[in-house]
């Protein structure tokens, strides 16, 4: 569409005063944002106006589409893939290595998964940081290499390129330093602009809530899920969102190399954490249904089959090799994945049961070990982390550690141990079980 010219300050003023912006006004702001035609102060003012005044669904759709069109939009139609182009996105949590398992499962079931992932910042881990624990793995291939890997293997997980939704990169950098990250309209546009630019046919969202999530409150997570579903529908993208519990570590590891190892173990069938498997299976099954690869009854069985047969593991190995990693990673993970030299068991202060976990503090313990970032420029140590992490219901005792720390030195281990013990509440009776999947949202288009 031809973008009409406006004065940025007038658009900011209108949104500040609670007016509804037109599609053309929003397109102009995004065009100027991408071209450098607005100042950082104006972007910050616009973001703050949206933060306080919100956006209607129509405005959110317009913002998402304009940000999607700010760079390259991948097209897969000429590649004769023979299956749907489908993907999953998570709002982030502690120990969330689902992408490493789900993408190859989708490929094994006949789908094509071009996954654009991000890095961790703060207490939540990032998929790219985990993958970079694999020696040689390239998270920044050319777009053509990325496309060819998806076509040949069925999946590829990389970072956002300079070509995909560049408006989002600049807007997010401003949001990050102006306390406007939590704006649901801006979160929605940020997530979906990148996913739409990847040329998807369908998307499943994992919207996490709880002490280890970006949004601790379930009601806030539901509002975000409804916004993402409604805007995706408005942009023509098939979508389902699951709301999943992040009041304990997902799986039994937290860190980078250790999470890759846990994902490999699940793909190889050697270990299976119940909560991790349940969420992975539910998300993958939703995606297979959305992509038309299975009906709702058959989809969970297809996921099980891809894992039990080893087909998903083969796809993961092929993806790693295609993107520069070692060809024998699955056969010899200990040869390639780094491990910190110091191991320390964390013992609860008394007998009982773990009643609750402040999962955010567990994530901070990984950060203190060097496995996370305080600032975007920080260098991550892929060898450190936590293994054998236990959650609510676990019976504690002197010979039953609640976690094991992998650290570079005793000082770091001391800090991590303190945080883990502070995070863990011990009670006298077994706490009630919490469902890991709290809700499912799909097809909502009735938001204001």
C-alpha positions, -999 to +999 in steps of 0.1 A: +000+000+000+011+036-006+020+052+027+006+086+033+030+112+049+024+124+085+041+143+112+054+117+138+046+140+167+010+143+156+006+105+156+022+103+190-001+130+203-032+112+190-022+080+206-013+098+238-048+112+239-064+078+234-073+081+197-075+051+174-047+053+148-055+045+111-037+017+092-019+044+072-007+063+103+007+031+118+023+021+085+040+055+083+054+052+118+068+017+111+083+029+077+100+058+094+111+036+123+128+013+098+144+040+077+156+060+107+132+089+100+121+092+136+143+098+166+148+074+195+129+099+217+099+098+193+099+060+193+101+060+231+072+084+233+051+063+208+059+031+228+049+048+261+017+061+246+008+026+234+018+012+268-007+035+286-035+038+260-034+004+245-044-006+209-076-020+194-074-053+177-074-035+143-045-013+154-025-044+166-031-061+133-020-030+113+011-027+135+020-064+131+015-064+093+035-032+089+064-045+110+063-078+090+066-059+058+095-038+071+119-064+057+121-096+037+090-119+039+100-155+032+081-173+005+081-211+003+056-217-025+083-221-052+102-247-033+077-276-036+081-286+000+053-311+000+041-301+035+029-272+056+053-245+070+046-244+107+063-232+138+061-228+176+070-198+198+074-196+236+072-165+258+102-180+277+109-198+309+136-215+330+147-249+315+125-245+284+143-266+258+111-276+240+121-260+206+151-284+204+127-314+206+096-300+189+112-288+156+127-322+147+094-339+157+075-317+133+100-325+106+097-362+113+059-359+109+060-342+075+060-306+084+086-279+077+097-258+106+117-226+100+122-215+136+135-180+143+145-179+179+160-155+204+186-152+231+180-152+269+180-120+288+175-120+326+164-152+343+148-169+313+170-189+289+173-184+251+171-212+225+201-197+205+223-197+236+216-234+241+223-242+204+256-222+206+267-246+233+271-270+203+306-265+187+304-250+153+266-246+152+257-214+132+227-194+143+233-168+116+234-186+082+224-168+051+187-168+043+194-191+013+213-216+035+184-214+060+158-221+033+177-250+019+182-265+053+145-263+060+137-279+026+162-307+030+160-315+067+125-303+075+136-279+103+162-253+111+165-231+142+184-198+137+184-162+151+166-133+136+184-120+106+189-083+096+164-089+068+134-102+088+112-076+106+140-050+111+114-026+126+109-049+155+146-050+163+148-012+166+115-009+185+124-036+209+157-021+217+139+011+227+112-008+247+139-026+266+153+006+281+121+026+285+100+002+307+075-006+279+084-042+273+052-054+291+028-037+267+006-065+254-001-048+220+037-043+214+046-079+226+019-092+202+033-073+172+069-082+181+062-119+182+039-121+152+057-098+129+088-121+129+066-153+126+046-138+097+079-127+080+090-164+081+061-172+058+042-196+081+010-215+074+003-221+111+018-213+146+014-227+181+021-204+210+034-215+244+024-187+267+040-193+301+028-180+335+041-184+370+072-175+391+097-184+363+078-167+335+079-133+319+042-129+330+038-145+365+000-138+366-023-163+348-049-137+339-022-115+323-009-145+304-045-152+292-048-116+280-016-119+260-026-153+246-060-138+235-043-109+219-018-130+199-045-154+188-069-126+177-042-106+158-028-138+141-064-146+130-067-110+118-035-114+098-046-147+083-024-170+103-039-202+118-029-203+155-036-220+189-021-209+222-015-231+252-010-215+287+016-236+305+028-235+341+063-222+348+062-225+386+090-250+384+119-257+361+107-273+328+126-306+327+154-314+352+181-291+338+187-253+336+217-240+317+228-242+281+249-273+274+230-293+300+197-284+284+209-295+250+220-328+266+185-333+282+169-326+248+192-351+231+184-377+258+146-372+252+150-375+214+171-406+219+146-421+243+170-425+272+152-402+297+118-386+298+107-359+322+070-360+325+062-323+325+086-316+297+072-344+276+036-334+282+041-298+271+062-308+241+037-334+230+007-311+234+023-282+215+035-305+187+001-322+184-016-288+181+008-279+154+002-311+134-035-305+135-032-268+125-010-278+096-034-305+084-009-333+089-031-352+115-066-351+130-068-343+167-071-380+177-040-391+157-017-362+164-005-372+199+003-407+185+022-392+157+044-373+182+050-404+202+059-423+171+084-397+159+102-399+192+100-437+197+112-445+162+142-423+164+131-403+133+130-370+153+165-377+166+177-382+131+162-349+120+178-331+149+212-346+140+208-336+104+199-301+113+229-297+136+252-311+109+237-289+082+242-258+103+279-265+111+277-287+142+293-321+147+278-350+127+281-373+157+265-352+184+238-377+191+262-406+193+288-388+214+273-358+232+298-358+261+326-354+235+312-321+222+290-305+249+311-286+275+308-293+313+320-272+341+346-289+364+330-284+398+299-304+408+280-297+441+249-313+454+223-290+470+207-306+501+175-292+516+178-279+552+153-305+566+133-335+557+099-330+541+086-323+506+092-295+482+061-274+485+069-246+461+097-232+440+105-196+432+116-205+397+128-170+389+155-175+416+165-208+400+170-188+367+190-162+386+212-190+401+221-200+365+229-164+357+252-161+387+271-192+375+276-174+341+249-192+322+228-161+316+230-124+308+225-092+328+231-072+296+228-081+260+265-079+255+274-104+282+292-136+272+275-168+283+294-198+297+277-229+280+294-253+305+277-242+337+242-249+350+220-271+371+211-308+366+188-331+386+166-302+395+136-313+416+102-297+418+071-297+441+063-330+456+098-343+458+107-359+492+138-343+506+165-359+528+202-358+535+211-382+506+184-368+482+198-336+466+172-311+452+197-301+425+233-304+414+253-274+405+279-273+377+302-244+383+336-230+375+346-223+411+335-226+447+325-189+450+300-192+421+287-224+435+281-208+469+260-180+454+240-205+433+234-228+462+221-199+484+197-188+456+184-224+451+178-229+489+161-195+491+139-205+462+127-237+477+099-241+503+099-273+523+066-285+538+055-315+559+030-330+535+029-336+498+015-305+480-014-309+455-003-315+419-006-285+395-017-291+359+011-282+336-013-270+308-038-246+323-058-234+293-061-235+255-070-204+234-079-205+197-100-185+172-107-155+194-114-124+172-137-105+195-112-084+214-118-046+213 
